[in-house]
Amino acid sequence: MDVPGLLPAPSATATTIARGRHAADAVVLLACIDDAGDAWRGLRQQSCRGVCALVQVLSEQRAPWANRDRVVQALARASLAELVTRVGN
């Protein structure tokens, strides 16, 4: 399930994701995922590194969540929670 442009580039780091709109856009994308576990299993190893960096940033920062409504935040947090369990494995 690697979709070009949907997830951070494989070379993405927490620093590059934290800049600009990447993290804020990721909140919206996470809200659109029906099954984060299934999405994680479909990733190549390179993409997993980018997702790991994204999970780190979204877990630590409040700013990416600030301008999203409650429904988007709730859906995205559910997907993020699933990814956190996957990243830890």
C-alpha beads as a LAMMPS data file, in Angstrom:
LAMMPS data file: protein, C-alpha beads

89 atoms
88 bonds

1 atom types
1 bond types

-500.0 500.0 xlo xhi
-500.0 500.0 ylo yhi
-500.0 500.0 zlo zhi

Masses

1 110.0

Atoms # bond

1 1 1 0.000 0.000 0.000
2 1 1 2.785 2.439 -0.820
3 1 1 1.153 5.451 -2.395
4 1 1 3.675 8.048 -3.590
5 1 1 3.199 11.324 -1.780
6 1 1 0.768 9.896 0.769
7 1 1 3.350 9.201 3.447
8 1 1 6.630 10.914 4.251
9 1 1 9.584 10.116 2.030
10 1 1 11.670 7.182 3.254
11 1 1 14.469 9.600 4.089
12 1 1 12.153 11.693 6.250
13 1 1 13.255 12.360 9.782
14 1 1 11.361 13.750 12.732
15 1 1 13.013 17.111 12.062
16 1 1 11.918 17.352 8.433
17 1 1 8.407 16.144 9.221
18 1 1 8.039 18.689 12.004
19 1 1 8.723 21.529 9.567
20 1 1 6.074 22.926 7.277
21 1 1 2.724 21.267 6.861
22 1 1 3.800 17.616 6.788
23 1 1 2.684 16.848 10.329
24 1 1 -0.583 18.801 10.050
25 1 1 -1.405 17.099 6.754
26 1 1 -0.586 13.736 8.296
27 1 1 -3.281 14.268 10.927
28 1 1 -5.884 14.488 8.160
29 1 1 -4.441 11.465 6.360
30 1 1 -4.480 9.414 9.569
31 1 1 -8.146 10.309 10.026
32 1 1 -8.868 8.749 6.625
33 1 1 -7.290 5.375 7.407
34 1 1 -9.816 2.643 8.182
35 1 1 -7.274 0.123 9.486
36 1 1 -3.864 1.508 10.430
37 1 1 -2.592 -1.975 11.230
38 1 1 -3.406 -3.159 7.731
39 1 1 -1.788 -0.055 6.239
40 1 1 1.343 -0.683 8.327
41 1 1 1.607 -4.295 7.179
42 1 1 1.451 -3.156 3.559
43 1 1 4.434 -0.816 3.805
44 1 1 7.936 -1.461 2.573
45 1 1 10.721 -1.189 5.164
46 1 1 11.867 2.186 3.806
47 1 1 8.395 3.663 4.224
48 1 1 8.161 2.268 7.748
49 1 1 11.064 4.502 8.797
50 1 1 9.177 7.578 7.599
51 1 1 6.041 6.466 9.418
52 1 1 8.073 5.894 12.602
53 1 1 9.366 9.469 12.403
54 1 1 5.829 10.723 11.799
55 1 1 4.473 8.796 14.791
56 1 1 7.189 10.321 16.958
57 1 1 6.375 13.873 15.863
58 1 1 2.601 13.492 16.199
59 1 1 2.987 11.894 19.617
60 1 1 5.129 14.745 20.911
61 1 1 3.681 17.882 19.317
62 1 1 0.390 19.678 19.760
63 1 1 0.631 22.121 16.848
64 1 1 -0.273 19.631 14.072
65 1 1 -3.538 18.877 15.857
66 1 1 -4.492 22.479 16.658
67 1 1 -6.524 23.416 13.586
68 1 1 -8.377 20.143 13.175
69 1 1 -11.937 19.617 14.377
70 1 1 -12.758 17.095 17.081
71 1 1 -13.944 14.403 14.693
72 1 1 -10.759 14.530 12.614
73 1 1 -8.660 14.555 15.773
74 1 1 -10.491 11.546 17.229
75 1 1 -10.177 9.496 14.039
76 1 1 -6.517 10.430 13.604
77 1 1 -5.680 9.659 17.238
78 1 1 -7.240 6.211 16.882
79 1 1 -5.060 5.482 13.843
80 1 1 -2.023 6.959 15.590
81 1 1 -2.608 4.735 18.615
82 1 1 -2.685 1.680 16.344
83 1 1 0.526 2.771 14.624
84 1 1 2.219 3.333 17.982
85 1 1 1.587 -0.331 18.834
86 1 1 2.949 -1.394 15.429
87 1 1 6.044 0.799 15.632
88 1 1 6.869 -0.715 18.997
89 1 1 6.865 -4.253 17.534

Bonds

1 1 1 2
2 1 2 3
3 1 3 4
4 1 4 5
5 1 5 6
6 1 6 7
7 1 7 8
8 1 8 9
9 1 9 10
10 1 10 11
11 1 11 12
12 1 12 13
13 1 13 14
14 1 14 15
15 1 15 16
16 1 16 17
17 1 17 18
18 1 18 19
19 1 19 20
20 1 20 21
21 1 21 22
22 1 22 23
23 1 23 24
24 1 24 25
25 1 25 26
26 1 26 27
27 1 27 28
28 1 28 29
29 1 29 30
30 1 30 31
31 1 31 32
32 1 32 33
33 1 33 34
34 1 34 35
35 1 35 36
36 1 36 37
37 1 37 38
38 1 38 39
39 1 39 40
40 1 40 41
41 1 41 42
42 1 42 43
43 1 43 44
44 1 44 45
45 1 45 46
46 1 46 47
47 1 47 48
48 1 48 49
49 1 49 50
50 1 50 51
51 1 51 52
52 1 52 53
53 1 53 54
54 1 54 55
55 1 55 56
56 1 56 57
57 1 57 58
58 1 58 59
59 1 59 60
60 1 60 61
61 1 61 62
62 1 62 63
63 1 63 64
64 1 64 65
65 1 65 66
66 1 66 67
67 1 67 68
68 1 68 69
69 1 69 70
70 1 70 71
71 1 71 72
72 1 72 73
73 1 73 74
74 1 74 75
75 1 75 76
76 1 76 77
77 1 77 78
78 1 78 79
79 1 79 80
80 1 80 81
81 1 81 82
82 1 82 83
83 1 83 84
84 1 84 85
85 1 85 86
86 1 86 87
87 1 87 88
88 1 88 89
